[in-house]
Amino acid sequence: MASLKELKDRIGSVKSTQKITKAKQMVAAAKLRRAQAAAEAARPYSERLTDVMASLASKVSGDSAPKLLAGTGSDKRHMLVVVNTDKGLCGGLNANIVRAASAKARELQAAGKDVSFYLVGKKGRAPIKRNFEGQVDQQFDTSQVRNPGFEEAEAIADELITLFEENKFDVAHLVYPIFKSALVQEPTVQQLIPVPPPAETGAASGAMVEYEPGEEEILEELLPRYVKTQIFGALLEIAASEQGASMTAMDNATRNAGDLINKLTIQYNRSRQAAITTELIEIIAGAEAL
């Protein structure tokens, strides 16, 4: 049985931890409002751009379509762009993203495809490198950026487009969480490159819209912007998901610390009472012996 001093020290240690988790919870709650607003504000633009891309793609023939839309003519080599956080203490968020990416990778490998990874964020690197040794081709470091934004999304997109034009891969998939609430962040996998055709996006292709100067010229400008926008949206979603998951995890940790403090306090009081009772018995026994 632990001594009274050990129990008292442990109670003090758990209380200190509880203060840290409570502070972390409050910080995450404050950051969540801003991150959630940014993620939700970006969704309509992304959805509308997807509709425009679908409308344009339906008007362009296969021979004149840009490579970002037409693809390489093969689907042998697949790259998974996995977006994780740089910091921990956010529950199972990163584990769920890695699980979704791993499931997609194994599905592609089972179909006879070659799979490689492009990793954004530090927390998903170790398990993916361990489970898919030698298949991590590229990494993008966002650990030095306080709030990754469009500049980082643009850098990632430019690098991916360059790799695609150099025929390093045939298809790229984006793996990231969609923020639903502080309790729910849903990992999703979507095709990023080549840009999915109208049938896959679900957008209406029969809209009577005329484009100037021409569909091909507009696509040349919009396709890279589409890729950047999707990656930017993923960065906003991961930021909101991180704060929501962190707030929930720290709330659970604070509650668990409180329960542990109560249990340790009861154990401390019982041990202290037992020690006092033992001392009284010894005093009484000594008095009777005299």
PAGUMAR-897299 format. One record per residue: residue in one letter; x, y, z of N, C-alpha, C, O in turn. Coordinates in steps of 0.05 Angstrom, whole numbers, plus 32768, in hexadecimal, padded with zeros to 4 digits. Example, Ala and Ser with C-alpha at 12.3 -4.5 7.8 and 13.67 -1.06 7.14 Angstrom:
residues 2
a81087F8E809C80F67FA6809C81087FBE809C811D7FBE80A9/s81017FD3808E81117FEB808F81028001809D810C801780A1/
END
This chain:
residues 290
m80117FE880008000800080008012801980008026801A800E/a800A802D7FF0801980457FEF801780558009800380548017/s802D80628010802E80728028801D808B802580158093800F/l80188098803C800880B1803B801680C7802A800980D5801B/k803080C8802D803F80DC801E803E80D78000803A80E97FF0/e804080BD7FF8803E80B67FDC802280BD7FD1802080C77FBA/l800D80B77FE07FF280BD7FD77FEE80DB7FD57FE280E57FC1/k7FF980EA7FE87FF681077FE7800581137FCF7FFB81257FC2/d801D81097FCA802C81127FB3801E810C7F99801E811C7F86/r801280F47F97800480EC7F7F7FEB80FD7F7A7FE581057F64/i7FDD81037F907FC581157F8D7FCE81307F837FC1813C7F71/g7FE4813B7F8D7FEE81557F847FF681547F677FF181667F58/s8002813D7F5F800B813A7F437FF381397F307FF381467F1B/v7FDE812A7F387FC681287F277FB881437F257FAD814A7F10/k7FB781527F3B7FAB816D7F3B7FBA81807F287FAD818F7F1A/s7FD4817E7F277FE4818E7F157FDD81877EF87FDA81987EE7/t7FDB816D7EF37FD481647ED87FB8816D7ED07FB381757EB9/q7FA6816C7EE37F8A81757EDE7F8A81937ED67F7A819B7EC5/k7F9A81A37EE37F9B81C07EDC7FA581C37EBF7F9B81D57EB1/i7FB881B37EB77FC381B57E9C7FAE81AD7E887FA981BB7E74/t7FA081977E8C7F8C818D7E7A7F7481A17E787F6881A57E63/k7F6D81AD7E8F7F5781C07E8F7F5F81D97E7F7F4F81E47E70/a7F7881E27E827F8181FA7E737F8281F37E557F7A82047E44/k7F8C81DB7E4E7F8D81D37E327F7181D17E267F6D81D87E0F/q7F5D81C87E367F4281C67E2D7F3781E27E267F2A81E67E12/m7F3C81F57E387F3282117E347F3F821E7E1B7F32822C7E0C/v7F5982197E187F6782247E007F5C82187DE67F5682277DD3/a7F5881FE7DE67F4C81F17DCF7F3081FB7DC97F2981FE7DB1/a7F2081FF7DDE7F0582097DDA7F0582257DCD7EF5822B7DBC/a7F1882367DD67F1A82517DCB7F2382507DAE7F18825F7D9D/k7F36823E7DA77F40823D7D8C7F2C822F7D797F2B82347D61/l7F1B821E7D857F08820E7D747EF482207D667EEE821B7D4F/r7EEA82357D737ED682477D677EE182527D4D7ED382527D38/r7EF9825D7D4E7F0582697D367F0B82547D207F0682597D09/a7F16823E7D287F1D82297D157F04821D7D087F0482187CF0/q7EEF82197D187ED6820F7D0D7EC982227CF97EC0821B7CE4/a7ECA823C7D007EBE82517CEE7ECE82517CD47EC182547CBF/a7EE8824F7CD57EF882507CBC7EF282377CAB7EEF823A7C92/a7EF082207CB77EEB82077CA87ECF82097C9B7ECC82017C83/e7EBB82127CAA7EA082137C9F7E9D82287C897E8E82257C77/a7EAC823E7C8C7EAB82547C787EB7824B7C5E7EAF82557C49/a7ECB82397C5E7ED882307C467EC9821B7C367ECD82187C1E/r7EB6820E7C437EA881F87C367E9782017C1E7E9881F47C09/p7E8782167C207E77821E7C097E8882257BF07E80821E7BDA/y7E9F82337BF47EB082397BDE7EBA82207BD17EBB821E7BB8/s7EC3820D7BE17ECE81F47BD67EB881E57BC77EBE81DA7BB2/e7EA081E47BD27E8A81D57BC57E8381E37BAA7E7E81D57B96/r7E8281FD7BAA7E7B820C7B927E9082087B7C7E8A82057B65/l7EAA82097B857EC082057B727EBE81E97B667EC481E57B4E/t7EB781D57B767EB481BA7B6C7E9E81B97B577EA181AB7B43/d7E8881C77B5C7E7281C87B487E7B81D47B2D7E7581CA7B18/v7E8A81EA7B307E9481F87B177EA881E57B087EA781E47AF0/m7EB981D77B177ECC81C57B0B7EBD81AF7AFC7EC481A77AE6/a7EA881A47B087E98818F7AFC7E8B81997AE27E8A818B7ACE/s7E8081B27AE37E7381BD7ACC7E8781C17AB57E8181BB7A9E/l7E9E81CB7ABC7EB381CF7AA77EBD81B57A9C7EC081B27A84/a7EC181A27AAD7ECC81887AA57EB9817A7A917EC2816C7A7F/s7E9F817E7A957E8B81717A847E8B817C7A687E8181707A55/k7E9781947A647E9781A17A4A7EB2819D7A3B7EB581A77A25/v7EC5818F7A487EDF818C7A3B7EE381707A337EDD815D7A42/s7EEC816C7A1A7EF081517A107F0A81457A1C7F1B81547A26/g7F0D812B7A1B7F24811E7A277F3E81267A1B7F5281287A29/d7F3F812B7A017F58813279F37F63814D79FB7F7B815179FD/s7F5081607A007F59817B7A067F5981817A247F6181977A2D/a7F52816E7A357F5181727A527F6D81747A5D7F7F81657A55/p7F7181877A707F8B81897A7D7F92816F7A8C7F8181607A93/k7FAC816B7A917FB581537A9E7FA981507ABA7FA381397AC3/l7FA681667AC97F9B81657AE47F7E815A7AE47F7481507AF8/l7F71815C7ACD7F5681527ACB7F5581367ABD7F4781247AC6/a7F6581337AA87F64811A7A997F7481047AA67F6E80EC7AA3/g7F89810C7AB67F9A80F77AC37FB080EE7AB17FB480F97A9B/t7FBF80DA7ABA7FD580D07AAA7FCE80BA7A987FDE80B17A88/g7FB580B17A997FAD809A7A897FB0807F7A987FAB806A7A8D/s7FBA80817AB17FBE80697AC17FB5806E7ADE7FB380857AE6/d7FB080597AEC7FA9805C7B097FB980487B197FAF803E7B2D/k7FD180437B107FE2802F7B1E7FEE803A7B377FEF802C7B4C/r7FF880537B378007805E7B4D7FF580727B5C7FEC80867B51/h7FF0806D7B757FDF807E7B867FEF808B7B9C8000807E7BA9/m7FEA80A47BA17FF680B27BB77FE080BB7BCB7FCC80C77BC3/l7FE580B67BE57FD280BE7BF97FDD80D67C087FF280D57C14/v7FCF80ED7C067FD781057C147FC981057C2F7FB1810B7C30/v7FD780FF7C447FCC80FB7C5E7FD181147C6F7FE8811C7C74/v7FBB81217C797FBD813A7C887FB881337CA67FA2812C7CAE/n7FCD81367CB67FCC81327CD37FD3814C7CE27FD981607CD5/t7FD1814B7CFC7FD981627D0C7FF781617D138004814C7D0F/d800181777D1C801D81787D25801F81747D448035816E7D4E/k800981777D52800981757D6F7FF7815E7D787FE581557D69/g7FFD81537D8F7FED813E7D9A7FD881487DAD7FCE815E7DAA/l7FD081377DC07FBC813D7DD47FA181447DC77F9381567DD0/c7F9B81357DB27F8181397DA47F72811F7DA07F67811A7D8B/g7F74810D7DB47F6480F57DB37F6D80E27D9D7F8580E07D97/g7F5A80D57D907F5F80C27D7B7F5E80CE7D5F7F5C80BF7D4B/l7F6080E97D5C7F5D80F67D427F7180EB7D2E7F6A80E27D19/n7F8B80ED7D357FA080E57D237F9F80C77D1D7FA480BE7D07/a7F9980B87D327F97809B7D2E7F8180937D1A7F8480817D0A/n7F6B80A27D1B7F55809D7D097F5C80A47CEC7F5580967CD9/i7F6B80BA7CE97F7480C27CCE7F8780AD7CC37F8580A57CAB/v7F9A80A57CD37FAE80917CCA7F9F80767CC37FA680697CB0/r7F8B806F7CD37F7C80577CCE7F6E80587CB37F6D80457CA4/a7F62806F7CAD7F5480737C947F6880727C7C7F6280657C68/a7F7F807F7C7F7F93807E7C6A7F9E80627C667FA280597C50/s7FA380547C7C7FAD80387C7A7F9980267C6D7FA080157C5D/a7F7F80297C737F6A80197C677F69801E7C497F67800B7C39/k7F6B80377C417F6B803E7C247F8480337C167F8280297C00/a7F9B80357C237FB4802A7C187FB2800C7C147FBA80027BFF/r7FA87FFE7C277FA67FE17C257F927FD97C107F957FC57C02/e7F7C7FE87C0D7F687FE37BF97F757FE67BDD7F707FD67BCB/l7F857FFB7BD97F927FFF7BBF7FA77FEA7BBA7FA97FE07BA3/q7FB67FE27BCF7FCA7FCE7BCB7FBD7FB37BC47FC87FA37BB4/a7FA67FAD7BD07F987F957BCA7F8F7F947BAD7F8B7F7E7BA2/a7F8A7FAB7BA27F827FAD7B867F9A7FAE7B737F967FB27B5B/g7FB27FAB7B7E7FCA7FAA7B6D7FD67FC57B677FE57FC77B54/k7FCF7FDA7B767FD97FF57B717FF27FFA7B827FF67FEE7B97/d8002800C7B78801A80167B878011802E7B98800480407B8E/v8019802E7BB1801080437BC4802880517BD0803B80447BD8/s8026806C7BD0803A807C7BDE802C80917BEF801480957BEB/f803A809E7C01802E80B17C13803B80CC7C11805480CF7C0E/y802B80E17C14803480FD7C18802881067C32801081097C34/l8039810A7C46802F810F7C618031812D7C698045813A7C65/v801B81377C73801981527C7E801381507C9C800081437CA4/g8024815C7CAC8021815A7CC9803281447CD4803781307CC6/k803B81477CED804F81347CF88042811B7D05804F81067D05/k802A811D7D0F802081087D20801980EE7D11801780D97D1D/g801580EF7CF7800F80D77CE8802780C97CDC802480B47CD0/r803F80D57CDF805680CA7CD1805F80B07CDC8064809D7CCC/a806280AE7CF6806E80967D02805E807C7CFB806A80697CF2/p8044807B7D00803580637CFA8035805C7CDC803680447CD5/i803380707CCB8032806A7CAE804E80607CA4804F804E7C94/k8063806D7CAE807E80647CA7808380477CB1809080377CA4/r807780417CC8807B80267CD4806B80117CC480767FFB7CBF/n805380187CBD804280047CAF804680037C9180417FEF7C85/f805180197C85805580197C68807280237C64807780387C58/e808580137C6C80A1801A7C6B80AA801E7C4E80A5800D7C3D/g80B780357C4980C2803B7C2F80AD80467C1C80B4804A7C04/q8095804C7C25808080567C13807A80737C188068807E7C0A/v808780807C2A8083809C7C30809680AC7C1E80AE80AD7C23/d808B80B87C09809C80C67BF580A280E37BFD80B880EC7BFA/q808E80F17C088091810D7C0E808481147C29807281067C32/q808F81297C35808381347C4E808381527C4C8095815F7C41/f806E815E7C58806C817C7C59806B81847C768059817C7C85/d807E81947C7F8080819B7C9B807081B57CA0807581CA7C95/t805C81B27CB2804C81C97CBA805081D07CD8804281E07CE3/s806481C37CE4806881C67D01807181E27D09806D81EB7D1F/q807E81F07CF68088820B7CFC807482217CF6807982387CFA/v805C82197CEC8047822C7CE58031822B7CFA802782167D01/r802B82427D05801782437D1B7FFC823A7D117FEF822A7D1E/n7FF382467CFB7FD9823F7CF07FDC823A7CD27FDB824D7CC2/p7FE182217CC97FE4821C7CAC7FCC82267C9C7FB582217CA4/g7FD182357C877FBC82417C777FC0823D7C597FCB82287C51/f7FB682507C4A7FB7824D7C2C7FD3824C7C217FD8823F7C0D/e7FE5825A7C2E8001825A7C25800C823E7C26801A82357C13/e800782307C3C801182147C3E800282027C2B800E81F07C1F/a7FE882067C287FD881F67C157FE281FA7BF97FE481E67BE9/e7FE982127BF27FF482187BD7800E820A7BD3801381FF7BBD/a8020820A7BE7803A81FD7BE5803681DE7BE1804481D27BD1/i802481D37BF1801F81B67BEE801381AF7BD3801C819C7BC6/a800081BF7BCA7FF481BA7BAF800881BD7B99800881AC7B87/d801981D27B9A802D81D57B85804081BD7B84804881B47B6E/e804781B37B9B805A819C7B9C804C81837B91805881747B82/l8033817F7B98802481687B8E8020816A7B70802381567B61/i801981817B66801581857B49802F81807B3A802F81747B25/t8045818A7B45805F81857B39806581677B37806F815D7B23/l806181597B4D8065813C7B4D8053812E7B39805B811B7B2C/f803A81377B368028812B7B23803181307B078030811E7AF6/e803A81487B018043814F7AE6805D81407ADF8063813B7AC8/e806C81387AF4808581297AEF807F810B7AEF809180FA7AEF/n806581037AEF805C80E77AEE806680D77B06806E80C07B03/k806780E37B1E806F80D57B36805780C47B41805C80B07B4F/f803F80CC7B3A802780BC7B42801180C17B2D801380D47B1E/d7FFD80B07B2E7FE780B27B1C7FCE80BE7B297FBF80CE7B1C/v7FC980B77B427FB180C07B507FBA80C87B6D7FC980BA7B7A/a7FAF80DE7B767FB480E77B917F9A80E87BA17F8580F27B96/h7F9A80DE7BB97F8280DF7BCB7F8980F07BE37F9F80EE7BEE/l7F7681007BEC7F7981117C037F6B81047C1B7F5380FE7C1A/v7F7A81007C317F6F80F37C497F7081087C5F7F8581117C67/y7F59810F7C6A7F5781237C7F7F3D81207C8E7F2B81127C84/p7F3A812D7CA57F21812B7CB47F0E81427CAD7F1681587CA8/i7EF4813C7CAC7EE081517CA97ED581577CC57ECB81457CD3/f7ED681707CCD7ECD81787CE77EAE81777CE87EA181867CD9/k7EA381677CFA7E8681667CFE7E7F81757D187E6D81867D18/s7E8D816E7D2D7E88817B7D477EA181757D587EB481687D4F/a7EA181807D707EB7817B7D827EBB815D7D897ED081547D90/l7EA5814E7D867EA681327D8C7EAB81207D737EB4810A7D75/v7EA5812B7D5B7EA6811B7D437EB781297D2E7EB1813F7D26/q7ECC811B7D257EDC81247D0F7EDF810C7CFC7EEC80F87D03/e7ED3810E7CE57ED080F67CD37EE680F57CBF7EE781067CAD/p7EF880E17CC07F0D80DE7CAC7F0080D87C907EED80C87C8E/t7F0B80E57C7C7F0080E17C617F1780DF7C4D7F2D80E97C51/v7F1280D07C377F2580CD7C227F1880D67C087F0380CC7C00/q7F2480E97BFA7F1980F37BE17F2F80F57BCC7F4680FA7BD2/q7F2880F07BB37F3C80F37B9D7F4281107B997F3081217B97/l7F5B81167B977F6481327B937F6F81377B777F68814A7B6B/i7F8081257B6E7F8D81277B537F8B810B7B467F9280F77B53/p7F82810A7B2D7F76811F7B1D7F5B81277B297F4E81187B38/v7F52813F7B227F3981497B2D7F2281377B257F2081307B0D/p7F12812E7B387EFC811A7B327EE981257B1D7EE2813D7B1E/p7EE081147B0A7ECD811C7AF67EB281227B027EAD811B7B1A/p7E9F812E7AF37E8581357AFE7E76811E7B0A7E6881227B1E/a7E7881067AFF7E6980EF7B097E7180E97B267E6180E07B36/e7E8B80EE7B2D7E9580E87B477E8F80FE7B5B7E8C80F97B73/t7E8E81177B517E89812D7B647E6B81307B6A7E64813C7B7E/g7E5B81257B587E3E81277B5C7E3281427B547E1B81477B59/a7E4281537B477E38816D7B3F7E29816B7B247E2E81597B14/a7E17817C7B207E07817C7B087E1881867AF17E26819B7AF3/s7E1881787ADB7E29817F7AC47E19818C7AAD7E2481947A99/g7DFF818E7AB17DEE81987A9B7DE781B57A9E7DD681BE7A8F/a7DF381C47AAF7DED81E07AB37DF481EF7A9A7E0A81EC7A8F/m7DE282017A917DE682117A797DF782297A817DEC823F7A87/v7E1182267A807E24823B7A877E38823E7A717E44822A7A68/e7E3D82567A687E52825B7A547E6A82687A617E67827A7A71/y7E82825E7A5A7E9A82687A677EAB82777A527EAD826F7A3B/e7EB7828C7A5B7ECA829C7A4B7EE4829E7A5A7EE482A27A72/p7EFB829B7A4C7EFF82987A2F7EF8827C7A257EF182797A0D/g7EFB82677A357EF5824C7A2C7EFA82397A437F08823F7A56/e7EED82217A417EEF820E7A577F0B82057A5D7F1482037A74/e7F1B82007A477F3681F67A4A7F48820B7A587F5782047A6B/e7F4582247A507F5682397A5C7F4E823D7A7A7F6082417A8A/i7F35823C7A7F7F2C82407A9B7F3582297AAC7F3E822C7AC3/l7F3382107AA17F3C81F97AB17F5981FA7AB77F6181F27ACD/e7F6982047AA57F8682067AAA7F8C82177AC37F9F82127AD1/e7F7B822C7AC77F7E823D7ADE7F7082317AF77F7B82347B0D/l7F5982257AF47F49821D7B0B7F5282027B177F4F81FE7B2E/l7F5E81F07B077F6581D67B117F7A81D87B277F7681CC7B3C/p7F9081E77B247FA281EA7B3B7F9581F87B537F9A81F17B6A/r7F84820B7B4E7F7682197B647F6382057B727F6182067B8B/y7F5781F37B637F4681DF7B707F5681CE7B837F4D81C87B99/v7F6D81C47B7A7F7E81B47B8B7F8681C37BA47F8581B87BBA/k7F8E81DC7BA17F9681EC7BB87F7F81F07BCB7F8381EF7BE3/t7F6781F57BC07F5081FA7BD17F4981E17BE17F4281E37BF9/q7F4B81C97BD57F4481B17BE37F5881AC7BFA7F5181A47C10/i7F7281B17BF57F8681AE7C0A7F8281C37C1F7F8581BD7C37/f7F7C81DB7C177F7781F07C2B7F6081E97C3D7F6081ED7C55/g7F4A81DE7C317F3481D57C417F3B81BF7C547F3181BF7C6B/a7F4D81AD7C4B7F5681977C5D7F6581A27C757F6381987C8B/l7F7681B77C707F8581C37C867F7381D17C9A7F7781D07CB2/l7F5E81DD7C907F4A81EA7CA27F3B81D57CB17F3581D97CC9/e7F3481BF7CA47F2581AA7CB27F36819D7CC87F2C81977CDD/i7F4F81987CC27F60818B7CD67F65819E7CED7F6881957D04/a7F6681B87CE87F6A81CB7CFE7F5281CB7D117F5581CB7D29/a7F3A81CC7D057F2181CB7D157F1F81B07D247F1781AF7D3B/s7F25819B7D167F2381807D227F37817D7D397F3081717D4D/e7F4F81887D357F6381867D4B7F5981937D647F5B81887D7A/q7F4E81AC7D627F4581BA7D7A7F2D81AD7D867F2A81AC7D9F/g7F1A81A37D757F0381957D807F0B817B7D8F7F0181767DA4/a7F1D816B7D827F2581527D8F7F3681587DA87F34814A7DBC/s7F46816D7DA77F5681747DBE7F44817D7DD67F4981757DEC/m7F30818D7DD07F1E81967DE57F10817E7DF27F0D817D7E0A/t7F07816C7DE27EF981547DEC7F0C81437DFC7F0581397E12/a7F24813E7DF17F37812D7DFF7F3F81397E1A7F42812B7E2E/m7F4481537E1A7F4C81607E337F3681627E477F3A81617E60/d7F1D81647E3E7F0681637E507F0481477E5D7F0081457E75/n7F0881327E4D7F0781177E597F1F81137E6C7F1B81077E81/a7F36811E7E657F4D811B7E777F49812A7E917F5081207EA6/t7F3C81417E907F3781517EA87F2381417EBA7F2781417ED2/r7F0F81367EAE7EFB81267EBD7F08810E7ECA7F0481077EE1/n7F1981007EBA7F2680E87EC57F3980EF7EDC7F3C80E07EEF/a7F4781067ED97F58810F7EEE7F4881157F087F51810F7F1E/g7F3181217F047F2081267F1C7F17810D7F297F17810B7F42/d7F1080F87F197F0880DF7F257F1F80D27F347F1C80C77F49/l7F3780D47F287F4F80C87F357F5580D67F4F7F5D80CA7F62/i7F5280F17F4F7F5881007F677F4480F77F7D7F4D80F47F94/n7F2B80F47F767F1780EB7F8A7F1F80CF7F967F1D80CB7FAE/k7F2680BD7F847F2E80A27F8D7F4780A37F9F7F4880967FB4/l7F5B80B37F977F7380B57FA77F6E80C37FC27F7980BB7FD6/t7F5C80D67FC27F5580E47FDB7F4780D17FEE7F4D80D28006/i7F3580C17FE47F2880AD7FF57F3D809980017F3C80938018/q7F4F80907FEF7F64807E7FF87F76808B800C7F7E807E8020/y7F7C80A480087F8D80B3801B7F8080B580367F8C80B1804B/n7F6680BD80367F5780C0804F7F5580A6805E7F5780A58077/r7F508090804F7F4E8076805D7F69806E80697F6A8064807F/s7F7E807280597F99806B80647FA0807C807C7FAB80728090/r7F998096807B7F9E80A880917F8E80A080AA7F9880A080C0/q7F74809980A67F64809080BC7F6E807680C87F6E807280E0/a7F78806480B77F83804A80C17F9C804F80D17FA0804280E5/a7FAC806280C87FC5806880D67FBE807480F27FCB806E8106/i7FAA808680F37FA28093810C7F97807E811F7F9D807D8137/t7F86806C81147F7B805781257F90804581307F8F803D8148/t7FA4803E811F7FBA802D81287FCA803A813F7FD1802E8153/e7FCF8054813C7FDD806381517FCE8064816B7FD980618180/l7FB3806881697FA2806881817FA3804D818F7FA4804C81A8/i7FA18038817F7FA2801D818B7FBC8018819A7FBD800D81AF/e7FD28021818E7FEC801E819A7FEF802E81B47FFA802481C8/i7FE3804681B57FE4805681CD7FD4804981E37FDD804881FA/i7FBC804081DC7FAA803381F07FB7801A81FB7FB680148213/a7FC3800A81E97FD07FF181F17FE77FF782037FEC7FE98217/g7FF6800C81FD800D8013820E8004801D822980118017823E/a7FEE802C822A7FE3803682437FDA801F82557FDF801F826D/e7FCC800B82497FC37FF482597FDA7FE482637FD97FD88278/a7FF07FE3825480077FD3825C80147FDF827580207FD18285/l80117FF98278801D8007828F800B800282A88011800C82BE/
END
